[in-house]
Amino acid sequence: MKIEVFQQAAIKLTGERIIYFDPYNIEEEYHDADYIFITHDHYDHYSPKSITNISKESTKIIVPKCLKGIDNDLVVEPNKEYKIDGIKFQTISSYNLNKPFHPKEKEYVGYNILLENEYYYIMGDTDRTPETNMVKTDYCFVPIGGTYTMNVEEAIDYINNLKPKQAIPIHYGSIVGDISLGKAFKDQVTEKVEVIILI
């Protein structure tokens, strides 16, 4: 599986299918997306221009309830299991515990998706919550920038407990969180977890 991270939480997985998560600030016209998954409706996660630039005629879009009014192929709720065209995935509630930016009642989601016999967990904008603590996955895309999500120290603690095969830090280096946070994260994550820096 080829993994790419653009800005913020914009992720592209290329394998048997091409799947994007939260495309943002994608200026090049790829028009190659088989599926687009959106975690919530904030501008740096739901970008109509970026969606247009990666979409093709057959692209399918998966969105949470806050975006059910847009053109989509599947509307999802937190903490449920779904399947689309044979692709299995779980939604995990994504929210802040002591910050106002992502209230639990908004029903924002992260995705733990099964691709080629391995799980990829795209957390969305979240703190470490009881729901995130229940997840088991192989690859974890974890926000580390603070302010709107868990900060780097919280992310390190989370990953050291989760122990995925790989951890890919996201949501830093542009809007919030200095670019140096990636190295700080990598330096303090347990050696049992491979950290991949793509921002």
URPE-V902565 format. One record per residue. N is the residue number from 1. RES is the residue in one letter. PSI is psi in whole degrees, 0 to 359 (NA if undefined). D_LAST is the distance of its C-alpha to the last C-alpha in Angstrom with 2 decimals. Layout:
# URPE-V902565
N|RES|PSI|D_LAST  N|RES|PSI|D_LAST
This chain:
# URPE-V902565
1|M|126|17.75  2|K|128|14.85  3|I|129|11.61  4|E|142|9.02  5|V|127|6.44  6|F|242|6.92  7|Q|155|7.08  8|Q|250|8.39  9|A|23|9.80  10|A|115|10.31  11|I|143|10.60  12|K|124|12.78  13|L|124|14.98  14|T|114|17.36  15|G|235|20.48  16|E|331|24.00  17|R|162|22.70  18|I|120|19.70  19|I|130|18.35  20|Y|149|15.96  21|F|129|15.17  22|D|55|15.00  23|P|132|14.32  24|Y|133|13.52  25|N|36|13.69  26|I|107|14.21  27|E|331|16.76  28|E|142|17.61  29|E|91|20.48  30|Y|317|19.65  31|H|48|22.41  32|D|3|21.61  33|A|126|20.90  34|D|321|23.43  35|Y|146|22.28  36|I|122|20.24  37|F|131|19.87  38|I|133|19.59  39|T|325|19.40  40|H|180|21.02  41|D|9|22.20  42|H|150|20.11  43|Y|331|19.03  44|D|9|15.25  45|H|324|15.96  46|Y|100|19.13  47|S|102|18.99  48|P|322|22.16  49|K|315|21.17  50|S|321|18.05  51|I|318|20.30  52|T|320|22.89  53|N|340|20.66  54|I|349|19.73  55|S|152|23.11  56|K|180|26.11  57|E|326|29.63  58|S|2|29.20  59|T|137|25.88  60|K|139|26.35  61|I|131|24.71  62|I|127|24.62  63|V|157|24.62  64|P|174|25.75  65|K|331|29.12  66|C|346|27.93  67|L|20|27.20  68|K|344|30.27  69|G|347|31.79  70|I|168|29.36  71|D|120|29.83  72|N|167|28.70  73|D|343|29.84  74|L|129|29.42  75|V|130|29.34  76|V|158|28.33  77|E|160|29.18  78|P|150|27.61  79|N|44|28.60  80|K|166|30.14  81|E|140|29.95  82|Y|166|29.73  83|K|135|30.01  84|I|120|29.37  85|D|39|30.65  86|G|353|30.72  87|I|120|27.15  88|K|140|27.48  89|F|156|25.23  90|Q|145|25.68  91|T|140|24.73  92|I|131|24.02  93|S|135|24.83  94|S|113|21.89  95|Y|168|23.10  96|N|146|23.38  97|L|314|26.13  98|N|27|26.93  99|K|153|25.07  100|P|358|26.34  101|F|327|23.29  102|H|79|23.32  103|P|145|26.92  104|K|324|27.88  105|E|346|30.59  106|K|340|28.20  107|E|43|27.49  108|Y|160|23.77  109|V|156|22.36  110|G|168|19.73  111|Y|130|20.25  112|N|102|21.03  113|I|137|21.68  114|L|115|23.64  115|L|123|22.64  116|E|45|24.48  117|N|18|25.84  118|E|149|22.66  119|Y|138|21.23  120|Y|118|17.75  121|Y|110|17.41  122|I|110|15.27  123|M|335|16.38  124|G|193|16.13  125|D|101|16.74  126|T|158|18.91  127|D|177|20.29  128|R|118|21.61  129|T|169|24.77  130|P|325|27.69  131|E|318|26.34  132|T|330|22.94  133|N|343|24.98  134|M|349|26.95  135|V|142|24.19  136|K|129|24.16  137|T|166|21.35  138|D|322|19.86  139|Y|127|16.13  140|C|122|14.77  141|F|102|11.78  142|V|129|12.35  143|P|137|11.75  144|I|0|11.73  145|G|345|11.96  146|G|189|15.74  147|T|293|18.21  148|Y|349|17.92  149|T|187|16.83  150|M|151|17.29  151|N|181|16.13  152|V|322|14.52  153|E|318|18.04  154|E|322|18.98  155|A|320|15.97  156|I|312|16.85  157|D|319|20.43  158|Y|311|19.78  159|I|322|17.94  160|N|334|20.58  161|N|321|23.19  162|L|318|21.76  163|K|58|21.12  164|P|172|19.33  165|K|315|18.88  166|Q|147|15.09  167|A|131|12.77  168|I|107|9.20  169|P|141|8.02  170|I|178|7.27  171|H|51|9.01  172|Y|166|8.03  173|G|359|7.20  174|S|280|9.49  175|I|313|12.66  176|V|154|12.91  177|G|115|11.62  178|D|150|10.94  179|I|335|7.76  180|S|346|10.11  181|L|330|10.22  182|G|314|7.75  183|K|319|10.45  184|A|320|13.18  185|F|310|12.40  186|K|320|12.44  187|D|336|15.55  188|Q|357|17.47  189|V|143|17.00  190|T|147|20.10  191|E|345|20.44  192|K|345|21.58  193|V|127|18.09  194|E|126|15.56  195|V|128|12.05  196|I|119|9.29  197|I|117|5.90  198|L|359|3.83  199|I|NA|0.00
